[in-house]
Amino acid sequence: MKNVRSVLILDEKGKELFFQQHGPQGSTDVNTTLFTNLINALQMFVKDIGEKHLERLELDDYKVFIARNENLRLSFIVQTEINIKDKKMFKLLGQIEKVFLKKYGKYLKSPEKIRMHILGSFKKDLDKILGQDIEKRVGNFLDSL
């Protein structure tokens, strides 16, 4: 899905578990520390004013969609182009969460270095979810010839 700029998964303390940026290098660079801090601050603010959690944020050039898994207290965050449909992104977030928890949920309590190494493998799964796996792209290209 070419409209996705980045995917971020945070633990219950707001610490980054996974981050992947999409698009041409340099075109959508995200400072993950600033982005994570922004999301965490907004989440706290939303709770302080009595809401459950922040689900969507729209800025001039992009949107941020957030799904929260209350059982494990994880946040799944997708940054997209501005023109993407909300319903489509919430469906995508559900797919990301489902695959992540099914394949990697059991590793969340592992020691940090092991956990981060294992969670890095989620990149391949995410590429498949987003339709950006190389085999599919090559296959589509060859089919178009």
VOLUMKE-930891 format. One line per 3 residues: number of its first residue (from 0); for each residue x, y, z of N, C-alpha, C. Coordinates in pm, whole numbers, padded with zeros to 5 digits, always signed. Example, Ala and Ser with C-alpha at 12.3 -4.5 7.8 and 13.67 -1.06 7.14 Angstrom:
2
0 = +01319 -00569 +00780 +01230 -00450 +00780 +01320 -00330 +00780; +01285 -00225 +00708 +01367 -00106 +00714 +01290 +00003 +00787
# end
This chain:
145
0 = +00085 -00118 +00000 +00000 +00000 +00000 +00089 +00123 +00000; +00091 +00190 -00111 +00185 +00301 -00127 +00149 +00423 -00044; +00030 +00429 +00012 -00011 +00544 +00092 +00041 +00542 +00235
3 = +00098 +00430 +00279 +00149 +00418 +00415 +00290 +00473 +00421; +00311 +00568 +00511 +00444 +00627 +00529 +00526 +00552 +00632; +00462 +00512 +00743 +00535 +00441 +00847 +00440 +00363 +00935
6 = +00497 +00262 +01001 +00423 +00179 +01096 +00507 +00174 +01224; +00441 +00193 +01336 +00507 +00199 +01466 +00425 +00118 +01566; +00492 +00039 +01648 +00425 -00034 +01755 +00493 +00003 +01885
9 = +00412 +00047 +01983 +00463 +00090 +02113 +00414 -00003 +02223; +00498 -00023 +02325 +00455 -00102 +02440 +00376 -00017 +02538; +00342 -00074 +02653 +00257 -00005 +02750 +00319 +00120 +02808
12 = +00453 +00130 +02801 +00522 +00247 +02853 +00552 +00349 +02744; +00506 +00321 +02622 +00530 +00412 +02511 +00664 +00390 +02445; +00728 +00278 +02475 +00859 +00247 +02416 +00839 +00176 +02282
15 = +00922 +00212 +02187 +00914 +00155 +02053 +00950 +00007 +02053; +00857 -00076 +02002 +00884 -00219 +01983 +00921 -00247 +01838; +00861 -00170 +01748 +00883 -00193 +01605 +00859 -00062 +01531
18 = +00942 -00037 +01431 +00922 +00079 +01344 +00967 +00043 +01205; +00885 +00078 +01107 +00924 +00061 +00967 +00873 +00180 +00889; +00963 +00239 +00813 +00929 +00353 +00729 +00915 +00307 +00585
21 = +00821 +00365 +00512 +00797 +00329 +00373 +00816 +00450 +00284; +00831 +00424 +00157 +00848 +00532 +00061 +00994 +00554 +00030; +01022 +00640 -00066 +01161 +00667 -00104 +01240 +00725 +00013
24 = +01366 +00684 +00026 +01450 +00734 +00133 +01454 +00886 +00131; +01437 +00944 +00248 +01445 +01088 +00261 +01316 +01161 +00235; +01220 +01098 +00169 +01097 +01168 +00134 +01001 +01179 +00251
27 = +01007 +01082 +00341 +00914 +01082 +00454 +00986 +01051 +00584; +01111 +01095 +00597 +01187 +01063 +00717 +01111 +01104 +00842; +01107 +01010 +00936 +01038 +01033 +01062 +01140 +01019 +01174
30 = +01148 +01119 +01260 +01230 +01107 +01379 +01147 +01026 +01477; +01182 +00899 +01494 +01097 +00810 +01574 +01086 +00854 +01719; +01190 +00910 +01775 +01184 +00956 +01913 +01083 +01069 +01927
33 = +01090 +01169 +01839 +00994 +01280 +01845 +00852 +01233 +01816; +00838 +01147 +01717 +00707 +01095 +01680 +00645 +01015 +01795; +00726 +00929 +01857 +00679 +00850 +01970 +00640 +00940 +02086
36 = +00722 +01040 +02116 +00691 +01133 +02225 +00564 +01211 +02196; +00545 +01252 +02071 +00423 +01323 +02033 +00300 +01235 +02056; +00305 +01112 +02008 +00192 +01020 +02024 +00165 +00995 +02172
39 = +00269 +00971 +02250 +00251 +00948 +02394 +00190 +01069 +02464; +00238 +01188 +02430 +00184 +01310 +02492 +00037 +01329 +02455; +00004 +01306 +02328 -00136 +01319 +02285 -00225 +01215 +02352
42 = -00174 +01093 +02367 -00250 +00988 +02434 -00280 +01028 +02579; -00180 +01082 +02649 -00201 +01125 +02788 -00300 +01239 +02795; -00289 +01334 +02703 -00380 +01448 +02700 -00524 +01401 +02679
45 = -00543 +01311 +02584 -00677 +01260 +02554 -00736 +01189 +02676; -00655 +01112 +02746 -00704 +01045 +02868 -00738 +01148 +02976; -00655 +01251 +02988 -00680 +01356 +03088 -00812 +01429 +03066
48 = -00855 +01440 +02941 -00981 +01509 +02915 -01100 +01413 +02915; -01073 +01287 +02952 -01182 +01193 +02972 -01215 +01099 +02858; -01135 +01101 +02754 -01157 +01009 +02642 -01082 +00879 +02668
51 = -01122 +00773 +02598 -01057 +00643 +02615 -00915 +00645 +02559; -00902 +00680 +02430 -00771 +00695 +02367 -00787 +00764 +02232; -00675 +00813 +02182 -00671 +00880 +02053 -00672 +00775 +01942
54 = -00761 +00790 +01844 -00770 +00693 +01734 -00718 +00748 +01602; -00726 +00880 +01584 -00691 +00938 +01455 -00647 +01082 +01475; -00545 +01119 +01400 -00493 +01255 +01404 -00468 +01296 +01260
57 = -00517 +01414 +01222 -00498 +01461 +01085 -00420 +01592 +01086; -00313 +01594 +01009 -00232 +01713 +00993 -00239 +01756 +00847; -00166 +01860 +00809 -00174 +01911 +00672 -00141 +01807 +00565
60 = -00033 +01733 +00586 +00017 +01643 +00482 -00010 +01496 +00507; -00051 +01458 +00626 -00069 +01317 +00656 -00167 +01295 +00770; -00206 +01167 +00784 -00293 +01123 +00893 -00218 +01020 +00975
63 = -00254 +01012 +01102 -00200 +00910 +01191 -00319 +00834 +01249; -00315 +00701 +01235 -00421 +00614 +01287 -00362 +00530 +01399; -00438 +00516 +01508 -00388 +00445 +01625 -00491 +00343 +01670
66 = -00446 +00219 +01684 -00529 +00114 +01743 -00463 +00072 +01873; -00542 +00050 +01972 -00490 +00017 +02105 -00538 -00122 +02143; -00445 -00210 +02181 -00480 -00340 +02236 -00476 -00326 +02387
69 = -00594 -00324 +02447 -00604 -00298 +02591 -00551 -00415 +02675; -00563 -00539 +02626 -00514 -00654 +02703 -00364 -00648 +02723; -00291 -00622 +02617 -00145 -00616 +02624 -00093 -00473 +02636
72 = -00183 -00378 +02626 -00152 -00235 +02636 -00048 -00193 +02532; -00073 -00234 +02408 +00012 -00198 +02296 -00060 -00098 +02207; +00015 -00010 +02145 -00040 +00083 +02048 +00016 +00050 +01911
75 = -00072 +00037 +01813 -00036 +00012 +01674 -00066 +00140 +01597; +00036 +00197 +01536 +00025 +00330 +01476 +00067 +00326 +01330; -00014 +00386 +01245 +00017 +00394 +01103 +00008 +00540 +01060
78 = +00113 +00587 +00996 +00114 +00723 +00940 +00091 +00707 +00790; -00006 +00782 +00736 -00043 +00766 +00595 -00046 +00901 +00522; -00059 +00890 +00391 -00086 +01009 +00311 -00223 +01064 +00352
81 = -00247 +01188 +00327 -00370 +01256 +00370 -00494 +01202 +00300; -00481 +01151 +00180 -00598 +01112 +00101 -00652 +00972 +00129; -00595 +00901 +00222 -00638 +00763 +00251 -00772 +00764 +00325
84 = -00854 +00663 +00301 -00984 +00651 +00366 -00967 +00592 +00507; -01037 +00652 +00604 -01025 +00610 +00743 -01063 +00463 +00761; -01174 +00423 +00703 -01222 +00285 +00721 -01119 +00185 +00672
87 = -01055 +00215 +00561 -00952 +00128 +00504 -00833 +00115 +00599; -00795 +00226 +00662 -00679 +00223 +00751 -00709 +00150 +00881; -00829 +00166 +00934 -00862 +00094 +01057 -00867 -00057 +01031
90 = -00911 -00095 +00911 -00909 -00237 +00873 -00765 -00286 +00864; -00679 -00206 +00802 -00538 -00240 +00791 -00473 -00251 +00929; -00504 -00159 +01017 -00450 -00165 +01153 -00491 -00295 +01223
93 = -00616 -00336 +01201 -00664 -00462 +01259 -00583 -00581 +01207; -00551 -00580 +01078 -00470 -00688 +01020 -00330 -00688 +01078; -00271 -00570 +01090 -00136 -00558 +01146 -00135 -00612 +01288
96 = -00231 -00570 +01369 -00238 -00614 +01507 -00256 -00766 +01516; -00346 -00820 +01436 -00375 -00964 +01440 -00251 -01046 +01407; -00182 -01013 +01298 -00063 -01087 +01258 +00049 -01071 +01361
99 = +00069 -00949 +01408 +00175 -00923 +01506 +00152 -01005 +01632; +00032 -01001 +01686 +00005 -01072 +01811 +00011 -01223 +01793; -00039 -01272 +01681 -00039 -01417 +01656 +00104 -01471 +01646
102 = +00189 -01402 +01571 +00325 -01451 +01547 +00427 -01408 +01651; +00407 -01291 +01710 +00512 -01235 +01794 +00469 -01204 +01937; +00342 -01219 +01967 +00292 -01187 +02100 +00361 -01262 +02212
105 = +00397 -01386 +02186 +00461 -01470 +02288 +00602 -01423 +02322; +00659 -01337 +02240 +00795 -01288 +02264 +00800 -01154 +02337; +00687 -01096 +02367 +00684 -00963 +02427 +00749 -00958 +02566
108 = +00751 -01070 +02635 +00811 -01075 +02770 +00955 -01126 +02766; +01009 -01151 +02648 +01148 -01197 +02633 +01244 -01086 +02670; +01369 -01120 +02702 +01470 -01015 +02726 +01477 -00920 +02606
111 = +01506 -00795 +02633 +01495 -00691 +02531 +01574 -00721 +02403; +01699 -00761 +02413 +01779 -00784 +02292 +01720 -00897 +02208; +01676 -01003 +02273 +01616 -01115 +02200 +01484 -01070 +02138
114 = +01403 -01001 +02217 +01273 -00953 +02170 +01289 -00863 +02048; +01380 -00767 +02054 +01397 -00674 +01944 +01447 -00746 +01818; +01533 -00844 +01835 +01580 -00922 +01720 +01465 -00998 +01656
117 = +01385 -01064 +01738 +01271 -01142 +01687 +01167 -01051 +01624; +01136 -00940 +01690 +01034 -00849 +01637 +01078 -00784 +01506; +01206 -00777 +01482 +01257 -00725 +01355 +01209 -00809 +01236
120 = +01178 -00935 +01262 +01128 -01024 +01157 +00988 -00985 +01111; +00919 -00905 +01189 +00785 -00862 +01154 +00785 -00780 +01025; +00900 -00728 +00986 +00910 -00648 +00863 +00859 -00726 +00742
123 = +00896 -00853 +00732 +00851 -00935 +00619 +00700 -00953 +00621; +00645 -00977 +00739 +00500 -00992 +00751 +00429 -00862 +00715; +00485 -00752 +00760 +00426 -00621 +00732 +00430 -00592 +00582
126 = +00539 -00625 +00517 +00548 -00605 +00372 +00437 -00682 +00300; +00409 -00803 +00346 +00301 -00882 +00285 +00165 -00817 +00310; +00143 -00771 +00432 +00016 -00705 +00465 -00004 -00581 +00378
129 = +00104 -00506 +00360 +00096 -00382 +00283 +00105 -00406 +00133; +00125 -00531 +00094 +00134 -00562 -00049 +00262 -00515 -00112; +00366 -00505 -00030 +00492 -00454 -00081 +00602 -00560 -00083
132 = +00564 -00686 -00067 +00668 -00789 -00071 +00725 -00798 -00212; +00853 -00819 -00218 +00926 -00812 -00345 +00877 -00914 -00446; +00842 -01033 -00400 +00796 -01136 -00493 +00669 -01093 -00564
135 = +00579 -01032 -00490 +00454 -00986 -00550 +00481 -00874 -00650; +00566 -00780 -00615 +00597 -00670 -00705 +00662 -00719 -00833; +00756 -00812 -00822 +00823 -00866 -00939 +00721 -00943 -01024
138 = +00636 -01023 -00957 +00533 -01099 -01028 +00438 -01007 -01104; +00394 -00902 -01039 +00305 -00805 -01104 +00373 -00737 -01221; +00500 -00705 -01206 +00574 -00642 -01315 +00583 -00738 -01435
141 = +00619 -00862 -01406 +00634 -00960 -01515 +00500 -00988 -01584; +00393 -00989 -01503 +00259 -01010 -01561 +00219 -00896 -01654; +00270 -00778 -01624 +00231 -00660 -01704 +00304 -00654 -01838
144 = +00406 -00734 -01855 +00482 -00730 -01981 +00413 -00798 -02094
# end
